[in-house]
Amino acid sequence: MVSRDDLEHGQARVNETKLHYVTAGDGPPLVLLHGWPQTWYEWRDVIPALADEYTVIAPDLRGLGDSETPVSGYDKDTVATDIRELLDHLGHGDEPIALVGHDWGMPTAYAYAAQYRDDVRALCVLEAGLPGINEDEKRKLWHTRFHSVRDLPERLVAGRERLYLDWFYGEGAYDPSAIDDDAREEYVRCYSQAGGLRGGFEYYRAYDTDAEHNRDHAEEPLEMPVLALGGAASFRDLPIRDMKAVATDVEGEVIDRAGHWIPEERPAYFVDRLTRFLADAA
């Protein structure tokens, strides 16, 4: 089996933004898109097993992790275009991909699938909703509103990144110990870098633009197989309901003993569930 030591790190300038990415394995391309407040590192426990069958590609999204923090371009259609150009750069532009998105990676993955429908053979989404779909439920999240305020969150959180982010890792979890101290330090390292907080909050500030794009995309439902997963201690069936509103072939599951951080709280289960879904979608 591939180990963490076998992961290859790289950088590429795509869509006028420098992205950091990790790759491992050999086989059909499988792209993993992380969320906030995390980086590619959230997939660390699942990449080795997935790399036995797939070429796994796990980028840091623009503005996050060790990727560049541009001034603009945080609507998910643009972030999805980053990923499309990264796949071209890596030589996978002509191959159908399997695509996974968690948290803000979910609407990014949806934007990718909606824009490049013929290039996605299967889509898996975790623990998020789609702006503009079942709208009222997302607006109830306090941090969605707070992070959307221009400049204020950065000023209040700067210097307190560990304190602030720790709250999310604990509050969103069924098992808070699943994100251990090493992982928290890695995430805090990234979000404490120059522009790290702003890059994360910009994903929320693009909410209204994302909602408009998603409503436009939804006029033509997705037809590829979709797996939607929610944690029983977090979003539960919201990802399933949102995807059924925009796609025709959706299977979903609410996962016991999991909160928001499914790849870290239930890594073995997630690998098994994803690989079974991808095998059926082949």
N, C-alpha and C positions, 0 to 999 in steps of 0.2 A: 504494500500500500504506500502511496505517496505520503510523506511526512511534511510537517510544517517547514522543515529545513529545505525541502525541495521546491518551495514556492518561489517563483521568479518575479521580481519587481521590475517595472519599467515605467517610462514616461513617454508621452506622445503629445505633440501639439495638434489639436483637432478643433475645428470650428472656432479658431482664434483663441483657444484656451488650452493650457498645458494640464493634462490629466496624468495622475499616477494610477497604476493598475497592477494587479497581481494575476499571474496565470499559473496553471498547473494541469498536468495530465495530457491525454491524447485521445481524440475521438471527436464526435460531433460537438459543436460549440454550445456551451451552457453559460449564460451571462447572469451574474448575481448583482443586483442593485440594492445597496444599503439604504438606511434611513437616518433620521436625526434622533438623538445626538450620538451617532455612531459613525463608522467608516467601513472600509472593506473588511476591517478586522472582525466585524460581527460574524463573518462566515468562517472564521479560523477553524472551528471544530467540525465543519461539514465539508470543507473543500477537499481534504485528503480522501475521504470515502467517495465523493462525487468524481474526483479525478481518476478513479479506476476505470470509469466508463466514458468520461467526457473531457473535452478541453474546457476547463473552467476559467472564466474571465471575470474578475471581480475588481471593477474600477472604484476609485474614490470619485464621487460625483463632483462637478464643478463647485468650487467654493468650500469643499469639505475635505477632511483628511489631509493628505499631502498634495492635493491638486491645487491649481491656481485659483485665486479668488477674483474673478473679473467684477467690474462695476455692475454689469447687467446680465440678462440672459437666464434668469432663474425660473421662468415659466417652463413647464415640464415638456412642452413641445420642443423647446430649444435644448433642454438638458438631454432629451431623447436623441436629438440630432448629434450631440456630442458622442453619444454611445454608438450611433450608426457610423460616424466617421472613425471612431476608434476601431471598430470591427473591420472597416476597410483597411485601416493602417496595419492591422494584425493579419491581414490576408483572409478574413472570413466574410468579406462583403458579399460573396456570391453563394454563401451557404445558408440554408434555413437554420435558425437558432431556436433553442429553448431559452425562455426568459423568465427570471424570477425577480420580483420586487417587493421589498419590505418597507413599511412606513412611507416616507416620501418616495422611496423607490417604487412603491405601488403605482401612484399616478404617473410616474416617469415611465414605468413599464407599459402602462395602458397607453400613454401617448405614443410610445414607440410602436406598439402593436397596431394602433389606429392609423399611424402614418405610413407604416411599412408592412402592411397586412400580409403580403405574399412572402415575406422574409421571416415570419415567426410561425414555427410549427406547433408550439405549445406555450402557454402562459400560466405562470403560477404567481399569485399575489398573497401577501401576508399582512394582516394586522394594520389596516388603514382603510380609509374611504376615499372616494373620488370627489373632489370639489365640484359643486354643481349638480351632484346626484344625491338624492335624499338630503338636501342642503341643510335643513334645520339642525340635524344631529351634529354636524361638524361644528357649527357655530356655538354649541354649548361648551366646547373645550376652552377653558380659560386661557391656556397658553397659546392657542391659535390666535386669539385676539391680542394678547400681550405681545407676542413676537411680531405681529403685523405692524405695531407702532414703529414709526421711523425713529431710529437712533436711541430711544430711551432704553430698551432692553440691554443694549451693549453697555451703556453707561452704568446701569445698575448691577450687571453680572460681572463685568470686568474685574479681575482680581479675586472673584469668588466662584470661579468656574467649577471647581470640585464640589463645593457646597451645593451649587445650583443643579448640576448634572446628576449628582448622587440622588437627589430627590426623585428624579425621573426613573433612574435605574431601579430604585426600590419601590416606588409607588406603582410602576407599571408591571411589576413582576408577580408571578405566583411564588417563585423561589428567588428572592433577591440575591442569594449567594451565587446564582448562576453567572452573573457578571462579576467576576472576582476582582480583587484589587489590581492585578496586573492589567486587566482589560480596562478598568476605570482610569488607571493612570495613562494608558495609551489614548483613550478617547479625550481625556482632559488635556494631554499634550497637544493634540491636534486642535481642539477648540480654544486653547489658550494662545495659539500662534496669532501673529498679526493677521487680522481679517477673519479669523476662525469663527468668532461669534457672529459677525455680520453675515458671512457666507451661509451659516445655518438659518439665521432669521430671514434671509432673503427668500427662502423657500416658502415661508408663510406669507411674505409680502406679495408674492405672485398669486395668491389664492384666487382673487377675483378674475384674473386673466385665465388661470387654469380652469375655473368654473365655466367661463365662456367657451374655451376650447373644448372642454369635455362635452358640453351640451351639443356643440357642432359635431364632434366625433360620434356621439351616440346616435345621431340620425341614421348612421349605417352601422348596425350592430356587428361586433366581431364574430367571426365564424370558426376560428381555431379553438381547440379544446382549452378550457380554462379551469384551473384548480384554485379555489379561494379558501384560505385558512384563517381562522380567528382563534385567539386564545380564550379559554373559558373564563379567565380572570381579567380579561381586557375587553377587546372590541366584540367578542363573541361572533354573532352572525352578520355584523355590518359589512365586512368584505364580501360575503356571499350575496347579500341583497344588492349591493352596489353593482357587482359584476353581472348579476342576472338582469339588471336594468340596461346593460350595454353590450351583452354578448348572448349568443344563442345556445352555446354548448358549455354549461358551467356545472361543475361538481364542487361541493363545498363540505367543510367539516369544522366543527368547533372542537378544539383540542383540549382535553383534560390536562390538569397539572401544568398549564402554561398560561403566561400572561402575554405581555406585548413582545417579549424577546424570544420568540419561538426557536430560532436557530441556536440560541445559547441555552435556553431552558430545557429543550427537548431535541438535542441535535441528532441522536440516533433515530428517533421517531421521524423527524423531519426528512432525513436522508431516505429512509425506507418509503415514506409516503410520496415524496417527490419522484423517486426513481420508478416506483410502480406506476405513477401517473404518466411519466414520460414514456415508459415502455408501452403502455396502452395507447398513447397518442402517436406512436411511431407508424 
